[in-house]
């Protein structure tokens, strides 16, 4: 499995026959919202997506048409064509901020995220990772250290998704991908703070060290603190937001 496929593994899975269109739309929306395919880059080919989702090409094209109508992707023809994630403004306006907050139970989302993240960290440390898995985790951590500011949140997401996938629970990984997509929508509403990123990076390093050393209690504690830090920032910035009308 190549690097691109690895990134999509926590999200793309066969859909149930009765809800093929809806579940496929949900999963591809998650790919876009999580930044698993960066803005301006191409989604996997239709054949690969249809095979991974186990849906027809006709159904897949209906899904992609919805995403195009919503302004999330753009279709290009020709030899180097395909479906590309559309570039969009980095900072949502106030109306968009109101809309996002109105659609989300912020407190419930943050608490559920903490449960999943802390659990994943404990599982990875408690059960241990093999050599290939450990290398994947180290590579994901290194990518966050090397990330330019504009790409930091996407690579941060990939690190956390990698940890969730390595927990060994496909259900946990899928649930985490869904909740992280919601968290990312909220994070897009607040500024990137260099001091916070430096602190997050220190926590990421401590977390990976604890996991690789098999220190389950330490990994859970670092992750809990990390989630609480993100939650505090979101509560601080979003509490003062005018309510939706």
C-alpha positions in Angstrom: 0.0 0.0 0.0 1.5 3.4 -1.0 1.6 6.5 1.1 -1.6 8.0 -0.4 -3.5 4.8 0.3 -2.2 4.7 3.9 -3.6 8.2 4.4 -7.1 7.2 3.2 -7.2 3.8 5.0 -8.9 5.2 8.2 -11.8 6.6 6.1 -12.4 4.6 3.0 -14.2 1.4 3.6 -16.9 -0.6 1.8 -20.4 0.9 2.2 -23.6 -0.9 2.9 -25.8 -1.6 -0.1 -28.9 0.1 1.2 -27.1 3.5 1.8 -24.4 3.3 -0.9 -24.8 6.9 -2.1 -25.1 8.5 1.4 -22.2 6.6 3.0 -19.9 7.2 0.0 -20.7 10.9 0.2 -19.9 10.9 3.9 -16.6 9.2 3.4 -15.4 11.4 0.5 -16.5 14.5 2.5 -14.3 13.3 5.3 -11.3 12.9 3.0 -11.8 16.6 1.9 -12.5 18.0 5.4 -9.6 16.1 7.0 -7.2 17.3 4.4 -6.2 13.7 3.5 -6.0 15.0 -0.1 -4.5 18.5 0.2 -6.2 21.5 -1.5 -5.4 21.7 -5.1 -4.5 18.0 -5.4 -6.3 15.2 -7.1 -8.6 12.6 -5.5 -7.8 9.0 -6.2 -9.0 7.8 -9.6 -12.7 6.9 -10.0 -11.9 3.2 -10.5 -9.9 3.1 -7.2 -12.5 5.0 -5.2 -15.3 2.8 -6.6 -13.4 -0.4 -5.7 -12.5 0.8 -2.2 -16.1 1.9 -1.5 -17.6 -1.1 -3.4 -20.0 1.0 -5.3 -20.7 1.5 -9.0 -19.0 4.2 -11.1 -22.4 5.7 -11.7 -23.1 6.1 -8.0 -19.6 7.5 -7.5 -20.1 10.1 -10.2 -23.3 11.2 -8.5 -21.4 11.7 -5.3 -18.7 13.7 -7.0 -21.3 15.8 -8.8 -22.7 16.8 -5.4 -19.3 17.8 -4.1 -18.7 19.8 -7.3 -22.0 21.6 -6.9 -21.1 22.5 -3.3 -17.8 24.0 -4.5 -15.6 21.5 -2.7 -14.1 19.8 -5.7 -13.5 20.6 -9.4 -13.4 18.3 -12.3 -10.7 18.7 -15.0 -10.5 16.8 -18.3 -7.5 15.7 -20.3 -4.5 13.5 -19.7 -3.8 15.1 -16.3 -7.4 15.5 -15.4 -9.5 14.1 -12.7 -11.3 15.4 -9.6 -9.3 17.9 -7.6 -10.0 19.4 -4.1 -10.8 23.0 -4.7 -8.7 25.7 -3.2 -10.6 27.8 -0.7 -10.1 30.8 1.6 -8.1 29.9 4.7 -10.2 31.8 7.2 -14.0 31.5 7.3 -16.0 34.7 7.7 -18.3 35.5 10.7 -21.4 34.1 9.0 -19.6 30.8 8.2 -18.4 30.7 11.8 -21.9 31.1 13.1 -23.2 28.4 10.8 -20.5 25.8 11.8 -21.0 26.4 15.5 -24.8 26.2 15.2 -24.5 22.8 13.6 -22.2 21.3 16.2 -22.5 20.4 19.9 -19.0 21.6 20.6 -18.7 20.2 24.1 -20.0 16.7 23.0 -17.6 16.7 20.1 -14.6 17.7 22.3 -15.3 15.1 24.9 -15.9 12.3 22.4 -12.7 13.2 20.7 -10.8 13.0 24.0 -12.2 9.5 24.7 -11.2 8.2 21.3 -7.7 9.8 21.3 -6.8 8.7 24.9 -8.1 5.2 24.1 -6.1 5.0 20.9 -2.9 6.1 22.6 -3.3 3.6 25.4 -4.0 0.7 23.0 -1.0 1.5 20.8 1.3 1.6 23.8 -0.3 -1.3 25.6 -0.3 -3.7 22.7 2.8 -2.4 21.1 3.7 -1.6 17.5 5.8 -3.7 15.1 8.7 -2.2 13.3 6.8 -1.0 10.3 4.0 0.5 12.4 6.6 2.3 14.6 8.2 3.7 11.5 4.9 5.0 10.2 4.3 6.8 13.5 7.8 8.3 13.6 7.3 9.5 10.0 4.0 11.1 10.8 5.6 12.9 13.7 8.5 14.1 11.6 6.1 15.4 9.0 4.6 17.7 11.6 8.0 19.1 12.6 8.8 19.9 9.0 5.4 21.3 8.1 5.1 24.9 6.9 2.6 26.9 8.9 -0.1 26.7 6.2 0.1 22.9 6.1 0.5 22.3 9.8 -3.1 21.4 10.7 -3.3 18.8 7.8 -0.2 17.1 8.9 -1.3 17.2 12.6 -4.5 15.5 11.5 -2.5 12.8 9.7 -0.5 12.1 12.8 -3.6 11.7 14.9 -5.3 9.5 12.3 -2.2 7.3 12.1 -2.3 6.7 15.8 -6.0 5.9 15.6 -5.5 3.4 12.8 -2.5 1.8 14.6 -4.7 1.1 17.6 -5.9 -2.0 15.9 -9.6 -1.1 16.0 -11.1 -0.2 12.6 -14.3 1.0 14.4 -12.3 3.4 16.6 -10.4 4.7 13.6 -13.6 5.3 11.6 -15.2 7.1 14.5 -12.2 9.2 15.1 -12.0 10.2 11.4 -15.6 11.4 11.7 -15.1 13.4 14.8 -11.8 14.8 13.7 -13.5 16.2 10.5 -15.9 18.1 12.8 -13.0 19.3 15.0 -11.1 20.5 11.9 -14.1 22.6 10.9 -14.0 24.3 14.3 -10.2 24.7 14.2 -10.4 26.4 10.8 -12.4 29.1 12.7 -9.5 30.1 15.0 -6.0 31.4 14.3 -2.9 29.4 14.3 -0.9 30.4 17.4 2.9 29.8 17.2 3.2 29.4 21.0 0.4 26.8 21.0 2.0 24.9 18.1 5.3 24.7 19.9 3.6 23.3 22.9 1.6 20.8 20.7 4.8 19.7 19.1 6.4 19.0 22.5 3.3 17.0 23.5 3.4 15.1 20.2 7.0 14.1 20.7 6.3 13.0 24.3 3.3 11.0 23.1 5.2 9.1 20.4 8.0 8.4 22.8 5.6 7.0 25.4 3.8 4.8 22.8 7.1 3.4 21.4 8.3 2.7 25.0 5.1 0.8 25.8 4.1 3.3 28.5 0.3 3.1 28.2 -0.4 5.3 31.3 2.1 7.9 30.1 0.7 7.9 26.6 -2.9 8.3 27.9 -1.9 11.1 30.2 0.0 13.1 27.5 -2.9 12.6 25.0 -5.4 13.7 27.6 -3.4 16.9 28.3 -3.1 17.5 24.5 -6.8 17.2 23.9 -7.6 19.4 26.9 -5.3 22.1 25.4 -7.1 22.1 22.1 -10.4 22.1 23.8 -9.4 25.1 25.9 -8.4 27.1 22.8 -11.7 26.2 21.0 -13.8 27.1 24.0 -11.9 30.4 24.5 -12.3 31.5 20.9 -15.8 30.2 20.2 -17.6 31.1 23.5 -17.6 34.8 22.5 -19.0 34.1 19.1 -22.4 35.7 18.5 -25.1 33.1 18.4 -26.7 32.1 15.1 -30.0 33.8 14.2 
